[in-house]
Amino acid sequence: STLTAAGFGQCLSDVAGITCGGLVDAIVSKLNLPNHGLSVAQLNLKRARLASSIGGCVGVVFGCLLGMTTLLFRDLEKADRLKKAKELRSIFGVVMDDGTKLVQADKATLWLLSDDGKELWSRGSGDLKDIQIAAKTGIAGACIEDGVVINVVDAYKDDRFSSYIDVATGYRTKSVVSVPVKDDEGSVIGAIQMVNKKNDDGNIGAFN
């Protein structure tokens, strides 16, 4: 956006330089202001050419600055948010669709830690809606807090499991595997959680 604004300013300054020369002369003539009175030889002097070049540079810089004022009316943070949201939608799609097929899970959820570290939020697959929970809630919360993979055969026999989502959706969770997600610096920023491994016979089994 900055380059666009600078380019717009450059075009504006060039057009203004071309069109305003005659306008300035007309205004000077209308106001009966005295002419500079410089001869051709004087105009070709080094000082005259230097002054002309400086004036041209000032015009270009002013035009660029004027064009860049468009940035004042742009919500650059909004553009960044939209870009980030688009990237997250793509990541969610890969995890939800390809992840479940890869490990034969019935459902998958990508949990992300909020900026303040107090909440986990996610967009679930299947009939699971977008949800927000406290950061230390459930197996995913424990996975993110400890930064380790957690594999549970029977969720309801594990004290870390929270049945909040099951109660809200009517779903029944049994086997769970939760894997921490880390950023480039190695900090845990979320977790991928797969639920209910589907065996070939259709029964729910444990994740390997």
Backbone as CSV, one residue per row, in Angstrom:
resi,resn,N_x,N_y,N_z,CA_x,CA_y,CA_z,C_x,C_y,C_z
1,SER,0.810,-1.189,0.000,0.000,0.000,0.000,0.855,1.256,0.000
2,THR,1.998,1.216,0.667,2.899,2.368,0.689,3.451,2.639,-0.695
3,LEU,3.840,1.567,-1.394,4.358,1.733,-2.751,3.281,2.262,-3.683
4,THR,2.069,1.809,-3.495,0.961,2.296,-4.312,0.752,3.780,-4.092
5,ALA,0.777,4.173,-2.832,0.585,5.586,-2.508,1.724,6.426,-3.069
6,ALA,2.954,5.927,-2.974,4.097,6.667,-3.501,3.997,6.803,-5.019
7,GLY,3.578,5.722,-5.676,3.409,5.788,-7.128,2.326,6.771,-7.525
8,PHE,1.229,6.767,-6.763,0.156,7.718,-7.021,0.657,9.145,-6.838
9,GLY,1.449,9.352,-5.805,2.003,10.682,-5.563,2.930,11.121,-6.679
10,GLN,3.726,10.199,-7.187,4.623,10.517,-8.292,3.847,10.942,-9.529
11,CYS,2.807,10.182,-9.857,1.976,10.544,-11.012,1.335,11.907,-10.815
12,LEU,0.844,12.130,-9.592,0.196,13.399,-9.294,1.156,14.569,-9.438
13,SER,2.374,14.366,-8.936,3.352,15.456,-9.009,3.762,15.741,-10.451
14,ASP,3.928,14.690,-11.251,4.306,14.889,-12.655,3.222,15.626,-13.424
15,VAL,1.966,15.162,-13.215,0.857,15.814,-13.916,0.713,17.260,-13.464
16,ALA,0.870,17.483,-12.151,0.767,18.840,-11.625,1.855,19.731,-12.189
17,GLY,3.061,19.170,-12.345,4.162,19.954,-12.887,3.918,20.380,-14.322
18,ILE,3.307,19.469,-15.082,3.046,19.775,-16.491,1.918,20.785,-16.649
19,THR,0.855,20.569,-15.895,-0.344,21.389,-16.082,-0.296,22.723,-15.349
20,CYS,0.435,22.771,-14.253,0.404,23.985,-13.433,1.358,25.078,-13.905
21,GLY,2.289,24.695,-14.797,3.210,25.718,-15.289,2.466,26.836,-15.989
22,GLY,1.594,26.477,-16.894,0.805,27.479,-17.608,-0.166,28.195,-16.682
23,LEU,-0.683,27.472,-15.690,-1.607,28.075,-14.750,-0.933,29.164,-13.925
24,VAL,0.287,28.891,-13.498,1.038,29.880,-12.722,1.312,31.124,-13.562
25,ASP,1.707,30.909,-14.817,1.960,32.046,-15.709,0.697,32.875,-15.893
26,ALA,-0.457,32.208,-16.037,-1.710,32.919,-16.237,-2.080,33.741,-14.992
27,ILE,-1.836,33.142,-13.824,-2.144,33.867,-12.583,-1.244,35.087,-12.426
28,VAL,0.035,34.896,-12.722,0.976,36.016,-12.637,0.562,37.141,-13.571
29,SER,0.153,36.764,-14.790,-0.263,37.772,-15.765,-1.535,38.487,-15.323
30,LYS,-2.475,37.726,-14.774,-3.747,38.304,-14.344,-3.565,39.276,-13.182
31,LEU,-2.617,38.960,-12.309,-2.364,39.804,-11.142,-1.397,40.946,-11.456
32,ASN,-0.974,40.998,-12.707,-0.036,42.042,-13.134,1.241,42.064,-12.299
33,LEU,1.673,40.862,-11.905,2.926,40.763,-11.165,4.102,40.928,-12.119
34,PRO,5.189,41.515,-11.654,6.335,41.737,-12.544,6.965,40.431,-13.000
35,ASN,7.401,40.379,-14.236,8.092,39.215,-14.785,9.474,39.107,-14.166
36,HIS,10.013,37.903,-14.144,11.339,37.725,-13.548,12.398,38.540,-14.270
37,GLY,12.169,38.859,-15.537,13.075,39.729,-16.270,14.423,39.116,-16.590
38,LEU,14.527,37.777,-16.475,15.807,37.133,-16.766,15.928,36.843,-18.257
39,SER,17.104,37.082,-18.748,17.368,36.789,-20.156,17.650,35.309,-20.328
40,VAL,17.713,34.878,-21.567,18.024,33.467,-21.852,19.382,33.111,-21.286
41,ALA,20.332,34.008,-21.432,21.679,33.752,-20.918,21.663,33.614,-19.410
42,GLN,20.876,34.459,-18.729,20.784,34.394,-17.270,20.096,33.103,-16.814
43,LEU,19.089,32.697,-17.571,18.402,31.453,-17.227,19.307,30.239,-17.359
44,ASN,20.332,30.362,-18.187,21.270,29.255,-18.397,22.422,29.275,-17.412
45,LEU,22.427,30.262,-16.526,23.471,30.303,-15.512,23.322,29.134,-14.545
46,LYS,24.447,28.759,-13.937,24.460,27.614,-13.025,23.490,27.819,-11.876
47,ARG,23.447,29.025,-11.299,22.559,29.287,-10.181,21.091,29.185,-10.576
48,ALA,20.771,29.639,-11.784,19.396,29.571,-12.258,18.968,28.121,-12.489
49,ARG,19.867,27.339,-13.094,19.549,25.929,-13.347,19.416,25.166,-12.032
50,LEU,20.291,25.519,-11.038,20.223,24.867,-9.736,18.906,25.174,-9.040
51,ALA,18.493,26.426,-9.119,17.222,26.810,-8.506,16.057,26.102,-9.174
52,SER,16.132,25.941,-10.491,15.076,25.243,-11.227,15.008,23.769,-10.823
53,SER,16.187,23.146,-10.671,16.234,21.734,-10.287,15.689,21.536,-8.879
54,ILE,16.077,22.459,-7.963,15.585,22.359,-6.589,14.068,22.509,-6.555
55,GLY,13.560,23.448,-7.331,12.117,23.638,-7.392,11.405,22.409,-7.910
56,GLY,11.986,21.760,-8.932,11.389,20.531,-9.468,11.385,19.408,-8.441
57,CYS,12.523,19.293,-7.696,12.610,18.253,-6.665,11.579,18.485,-5.569
58,VAL,11.432,19.745,-5.174,10.440,20.079,-4.150,9.040,19.701,-4.616
59,GLY,8.759,19.949,-5.895,7.448,19.605,-6.446,7.196,18.111,-6.432
60,VAL,8.239,17.324,-6.796,8.084,15.871,-6.806,7.859,15.339,-5.393
61,VAL,8.684,15.831,-4.446,8.549,15.378,-3.061,7.180,15.749,-2.502
62,PHE,6.754,16.962,-2.783,5.442,17.402,-2.298,4.332,16.541,-2.883
63,GLY,4.440,16.244,-4.174,3.424,15.405,-4.814,3.378,14.009,-4.217
64,CYS,4.572,13.425,-3.939,4.622,12.089,-3.332,4.013,12.102,-1.933
65,LEU,4.369,13.130,-1.162,3.806,13.241,0.182,2.297,13.426,0.128
66,LEU,1.848,14.197,-0.839,0.413,14.407,-0.996,-0.289,13.104,-1.346
67,GLY,0.335,12.325,-2.237,-0.256,11.043,-2.612,-0.276,10.059,-1.458
68,MET,0.753,10.119,-0.620,0.837,9.191,0.506,-0.147,9.524,1.618
69,THR,-0.789,10.687,1.518,-1.808,11.007,2.521,-2.984,10.036,2.454
70,THR,-3.078,9.281,1.350,-4.140,8.265,1.269,-3.980,7.223,2.371
71,LEU,-2.742,7.062,2.861,-2.504,6.095,3.930,-3.232,6.495,5.216
72,LEU,-3.487,7.792,5.351,-4.187,8.269,6.543,-5.624,7.770,6.592
73,PHE,-6.152,7.415,5.428,-7.545,6.993,5.341,-7.671,5.482,5.176
74,ARG,-6.552,4.770,5.296,-6.562,3.315,5.168,-6.348,2.681,6.532
75,ASP,-7.096,1.631,6.788,-6.926,0.865,8.018,-5.948,-0.274,7.723
76,LEU,-4.659,0.025,7.930,-3.636,-0.965,7.611,-3.744,-2.185,8.514
77,GLU,-4.144,-1.982,9.766,-4.312,-3.110,10.671,-5.453,-4.009,10.213
78,LYS,-6.476,-3.401,9.638,-7.593,-4.198,9.125,-7.126,-5.082,7.985
79,ALA,-6.288,-4.529,7.109,-5.756,-5.319,5.994,-4.937,-6.489,6.515
80,ASP,-4.135,-6.250,7.565,-3.343,-7.327,8.156,-4.243,-8.375,8.787
81,ARG,-5.306,-7.910,9.446,-6.237,-8.854,10.074,-6.930,-9.728,9.033
82,LEU,-7.326,-9.112,7.923,-7.994,-9.879,6.876,-7.045,-10.898,6.259
83,LYS,-5.783,-10.494,6.084,-4.790,-11.418,5.534,-4.561,-12.587,6.481
84,LYS,-4.448,-12.271,7.778,-4.238,-13.320,8.767,-5.439,-14.254,8.839
85,ALA,-6.632,-13.672,8.763,-7.844,-14.490,8.814,-7.919,-15.435,7.624
86,LYS,-7.509,-14.943,6.458,-7.506,-15.785,5.261,-6.522,-16.934,5.412
87,GLU,-5.338,-16.636,5.962,-4.343,-17.680,6.170,-4.836,-18.715,7.173
88,LEU,-5.489,-18.237,8.238,-5.997,-19.163,9.246,-7.091,-20.059,8.688
89,ARG,-7.953,-19.479,7.839,-9.004,-20.297,7.221,-8.393,-21.412,6.395
90,SER,-7.299,-21.099,5.690,-6.628,-22.113,4.882,-6.030,-23.203,5.765
91,ILE,-5.387,-22.790,6.874,-4.791,-23.759,7.791,-5.867,-24.626,8.423
92,PHE,-6.952,-24.002,8.857,-8.056,-24.755,9.445,-8.577,-25.798,8.461
93,GLY,-8.720,-25.391,7.205,-9.243,-26.300,6.198,-8.361,-27.521,6.016
94,VAL,-7.046,-27.304,5.972,-6.103,-28.415,5.800,-6.175,-29.367,6.988
95,VAL,-6.159,-28.806,8.198,-6.184,-29.637,9.398,-7.499,-30.398,9.510
96,MET,-8.606,-29.700,9.299,-9.910,-30.323,9.477,-10.178,-31.415,8.447
97,ASP,-9.845,-31.141,7.200,-10.167,-32.093,6.131,-9.098,-33.170,5.965
98,ASP,-7.857,-32.742,5.739,-6.790,-33.722,5.484,-6.353,-34.429,6.759
99,GLY,-6.390,-33.690,7.898,-5.942,-34.288,9.156,-6.784,-35.469,9.578
100,THR,-8.090,-35.323,9.473,-8.974,-36.415,9.878,-8.799,-37.642,8.983
101,LYS,-8.579,-37.406,7.698,-8.388,-38.529,6.770,-7.070,-39.237,7.039
102,LEU,-6.048,-38.449,7.373,-4.714,-39.014,7.571,-4.666,-39.983,8.747
103,VAL,-5.312,-39.633,9.842,-5.257,-40.478,11.044,-6.563,-41.217,11.293
104,GLN,-7.494,-41.127,10.358,-8.793,-41.795,10.455,-9.555,-41.347,11.703
105,ALA,-9.544,-40.054,11.946,-10.275,-39.506,13.093,-11.670,-39.081,12.657
106,ASP,-12.601,-39.134,13.590,-13.954,-38.706,13.284,-14.034,-37.184,13.210
107,LYS,-13.323,-36.520,14.105,-13.324,-35.061,14.127,-11.940,-34.536,14.466
108,ALA,-11.696,-33.291,14.089,-10.421,-32.654,14.397,-10.672,-31.200,14.772
109,THR,-9.829,-30.697,15.639,-9.952,-29.313,16.070,-8.567,-28.702,16.192
110,LEU,-8.405,-27.523,15.640,-7.171,-26.765,15.803,-7.416,-25.684,16.840
111,TRP,-6.776,-25.835,17.990,-6.917,-24.860,19.069,-5.770,-23.871,18.997
112,LEU,-6.092,-22.588,19.100,-5.070,-21.545,19.095,-5.154,-20.731,20.377
113,LEU,-4.003,-20.447,20.926,-3.928,-19.675,22.165,-4.098,-18.187,21.849
114,SER,-4.930,-17.507,22.619,-5.151,-16.079,22.407,-3.882,-15.299,22.722
115,ASP,-3.819,-14.057,22.257,-2.629,-13.235,22.453,-2.302,-13.032,23.925
116,ASP,-3.330,-12.946,24.761,-3.086,-12.739,26.188,-2.874,-14.049,26.947
117,GLY,-2.983,-15.182,26.230,-2.733,-16.480,26.837,-3.811,-16.961,27.779
118,LYS,-4.976,-16.320,27.756,-6.033,-16.675,28.697,-7.113,-17.562,28.095
119,GLU,-7.167,-17.622,26.766,-8.234,-18.391,26.121,-7.703,-19.242,24.977
120,LEU,-8.451,-20.278,24.687,-8.242,-21.082,23.487,-9.455,-20.877,22.601
121,TRP,-9.207,-20.689,21.311,-10.347,-20.577,20.408,-10.113,-21.482,19.217
122,SER,-11.198,-21.889,18.609,-11.079,-22.864,17.536,-12.262,-22.833,16.594
123,ARG,-12.011,-23.377,15.424,-13.064,-23.648,14.445,-13.052,-25.144,14.224
124,GLY,-14.053,-25.816,14.714,-14.088,-27.270,14.663,-14.565,-27.814,13.328
125,SER,-14.385,-29.096,13.147,-14.853,-29.753,11.926,-16.217,-30.379,12.175
126,GLY,-16.841,-30.828,11.101,-18.148,-31.472,11.234,-19.182,-30.504,11.767
127,ASP,-19.928,-30.936,12.801,-20.975,-30.087,13.359,-20.486,-29.262,14.550
128,LEU,-19.168,-29.260,14.795,-18.621,-28.461,15.883,-18.500,-27.010,15.432
129,LYS,-19.070,-26.097,16.214,-19.058,-24.690,15.869,-17.821,-24.004,16.446
130,ASP,-17.584,-22.767,16.011,-16.487,-21.991,16.565,-16.718,-21.803,18.066
131,ILE,-15.679,-22.046,18.857,-15.843,-21.983,20.305,-14.630,-21.319,20.952
132,GLN,-14.828,-20.833,22.165,-13.769,-20.268,22.987,-13.874,-20.859,24.388
133,ILE,-12.727,-21.259,24.928,-12.691,-21.833,26.264,-11.481,-21.269,27.008
134,ALA,-11.447,-21.463,28.322,-10.307,-21.036,29.116,-9.054,-21.788,28.672
135,ALA,-7.911,-21.146,28.774,-6.673,-21.683,28.206,-6.274,-23.055,28.743
136,LYS,-6.584,-23.329,29.996,-6.149,-24.587,30.613,-7.243,-25.643,30.625
137,THR,-8.274,-25.437,29.811,-9.408,-26.362,29.800,-9.093,-27.622,29.001
138,GLY,-9.439,-28.764,29.564,-9.403,-30.016,28.831,-8.022,-30.528,28.479
139,ILE,-8.030,-31.572,27.624,-6.793,-32.221,27.205,-5.964,-31.286,26.320
140,ALA,-6.637,-30.506,25.481,-5.914,-29.558,24.629,-5.191,-28.513,25.479
141,GLY,-5.872,-28.045,26.531,-5.243,-27.080,27.423,-4.020,-27.651,28.109
142,ALA,-4.114,-28.905,28.544,-2.976,-29.562,29.186,-1.834,-29.764,28.199
143,CYS,-2.180,-30.104,26.971,-1.181,-30.297,25.918,-0.414,-29.001,25.657
144,ILE,-1.150,-27.902,25.579,-0.526,-26.602,25.311,0.302,-26.145,26.508
145,GLU,-0.204,-26.363,27.712,0.516,-25.928,28.913,1.820,-26.700,29.093
146,ASP,1.776,-28.022,28.862,2.962,-28.855,29.069,3.829,-28.956,27.816
147,GLY,3.253,-28.653,26.642,4.012,-28.715,25.399,4.366,-30.117,24.961
148,VAL,3.526,-31.099,25.304,3.792,-32.493,24.947,2.565,-33.122,24.293
149,VAL,2.804,-34.201,23.552,1.709,-34.950,22.934,0.969,-35.733,24.007
150,ILE,-0.347,-35.678,23.971,-1.173,-36.427,24.923,-2.083,-37.365,24.141
151,ASN,-1.990,-38.653,24.446,-2.792,-39.676,23.775,-3.653,-40.377,24.819
152,VAL,-4.960,-40.249,24.685,-5.893,-40.790,25.675,-6.804,-41.820,25.008
153,VAL,-6.890,-42.982,25.607,-7.721,-44.058,25.050,-9.189,-43.837,25.376
154,ASP,-9.483,-43.456,26.617,-10.864,-43.225,27.056,-10.905,-41.875,27.771
155,ALA,-11.446,-40.875,27.095,-11.421,-39.506,27.607,-12.113,-39.368,28.958
156,TYR,-13.206,-40.095,29.166,-13.971,-39.949,30.394,-13.294,-40.594,31.609
157,LYS,-12.206,-41.291,31.368,-11.428,-41.843,32.466,-10.190,-41.002,32.754
158,ASP,-10.052,-39.894,32.044,-8.908,-39.006,32.226,-9.378,-37.724,32.917
159,ASP,-8.736,-37.400,34.033,-9.150,-36.235,34.822,-8.981,-34.912,34.074
160,ARG,-8.123,-34.888,33.060,-7.888,-33.654,32.320,-8.996,-33.365,31.313
161,PHE,-9.788,-34.359,30.999,-10.822,-34.193,29.975,-11.964,-33.315,30.475
162,SER,-12.429,-32.428,29.606,-13.593,-31.592,29.902,-14.727,-31.991,28.974
163,SER,-15.852,-32.336,29.555,-17.000,-32.790,28.760,-17.885,-31.627,28.302
164,TYR,-17.380,-30.398,28.448,-18.176,-29.213,28.116,-18.694,-29.261,26.682
165,ILE,-17.812,-29.580,25.742,-18.205,-29.584,24.335,-19.164,-30.730,24.042
166,ASP,-18.930,-31.885,24.665,-19.837,-33.019,24.479,-21.244,-32.667,24.954
167,VAL,-21.323,-32.025,26.087,-22.627,-31.641,26.635,-23.314,-30.623,25.730
168,ALA,-22.530,-29.680,25.201,-23.099,-28.621,24.371,-23.551,-29.121,23.006
169,THR,-22.874,-30.152,22.489,-23.165,-30.606,21.125,-23.874,-31.962,21.067
170,GLY,-23.866,-32.697,22.163,-24.452,-34.030,22.147,-23.507,-35.082,21.599
171,TYR,-22.277,-34.701,21.366,-21.265,-35.619,20.848,-20.702,-36.464,21.995
172,ARG,-20.135,-37.634,21.666,-19.543,-38.500,22.680,-18.076,-38.745,22.330
173,THR,-17.182,-38.173,23.122,-15.746,-38.322,22.896,-15.217,-39.553,23.612
174,LYS,-14.362,-40.302,22.921,-13.740,-41.457,23.561,-12.211,-41.334,23.455
175,SER,-11.664,-41.632,22.306,-10.209,-41.545,22.163,-9.807,-40.151,21.684
176,VAL,-8.682,-39.675,22.210,-8.207,-38.322,21.889,-6.690,-38.331,21.767
177,VAL,-6.182,-37.627,20.772,-4.756,-37.357,20.698,-4.594,-35.859,20.440
178,SER,-3.774,-35.219,21.248,-3.563,-33.781,21.143,-2.074,-33.515,20.957
179,VAL,-1.747,-32.741,19.903,-0.351,-32.469,19.553,-0.098,-30.969,19.612
180,PRO,0.936,-30.529,20.344,1.199,-29.089,20.442,1.655,-28.489,19.112
181,VAL,1.254,-27.249,18.877,1.677,-26.496,17.693,2.616,-25.382,18.162
182,LYS,3.790,-25.300,17.542,4.790,-24.321,17.964,5.102,-23.339,16.838
183,ASP,5.518,-22.129,17.225,5.906,-21.131,16.235,7.383,-21.296,15.889
184,ASP,7.922,-20.386,15.094,9.308,-20.484,14.641,10.305,-20.408,15.792
185,GLU,9.888,-19.804,16.900,10.783,-19.651,18.040,10.647,-20.793,19.045
186,GLY,9.783,-21.755,18.747,9.618,-22.909,19.626,8.592,-22.733,20.719
187,SER,7.880,-21.616,20.717,6.844,-21.388,21.722,5.545,-22.067,21.298
188,VAL,4.858,-22.692,22.254,3.595,-23.365,21.958,2.501,-22.318,21.771
189,ILE,1.835,-22.344,20.626,0.784,-21.375,20.323,-0.580,-22.028,20.146
190,GLY,-0.621,-23.340,20.253,-1.893,-24.026,20.072,-1.714,-25.533,20.082
191,ALA,-2.755,-26.226,19.651,-2.707,-27.688,19.607,-3.682,-28.212,18.558
192,ILE,-3.267,-29.276,17.895,-4.160,-29.990,16.989,-4.695,-31.202,17.746
193,GLN,-6.009,-31.317,17.819,-6.623,-32.405,18.573,-7.511,-33.256,17.675
194,MET,-7.198,-34.539,17.617,-7.987,-35.495,16.864,-8.842,-36.307,17.834
195,VAL,-10.079,-36.565,17.434,-11.021,-37.232,18.338,-11.635,-38.455,17.662
196,ASN,-11.723,-39.533,18.443,-12.394,-40.772,18.049,-11.807,-41.403,16.779
197,LYS,-10.771,-42.201,16.987,-10.143,-42.940,15.896,-11.134,-43.979,15.366
198,LYS,-11.356,-43.969,14.056,-12.303,-44.895,13.432,-11.559,-46.110,12.879
199,ASN,-11.829,-47.272,13.461,-11.209,-48.499,12.974,-11.888,-48.965,11.685
200,ASP,-11.259,-49.914,11.023,-11.818,-50.428,9.762,-13.174,-51.092,9.960
201,ASP,-13.410,-51.622,11.175,-14.686,-52.291,11.422,-15.790,-51.307,11.852
202,GLY,-15.441,-49.986,11.885,-16.430,-48.981,12.232,-16.469,-48.627,13.696
203,ASN,-15.766,-49.370,14.517,-15.750,-49.066,15.948,-14.725,-47.990,16.274
204,ILE,-14.881,-47.390,17.432,-13.933,-46.369,17.884,-12.771,-47.035,18.599
205,GLY,-11.563,-46.730,18.145,-10.376,-47.314,18.748,-9.433,-46.240,19.259
206,ALA,-8.213,-46.652,19.603,-7.205,-45.742,20.141,-6.283,-45.286,19.012
207,PHE,-5.754,-44.069,19.157,-4.779,-43.562,18.198,-3.419,-44.191,18.457
208,ASN,-2.733,-44.531,17.378,-1.419,-45.153,17.511,-0.340,-44.076,17.690
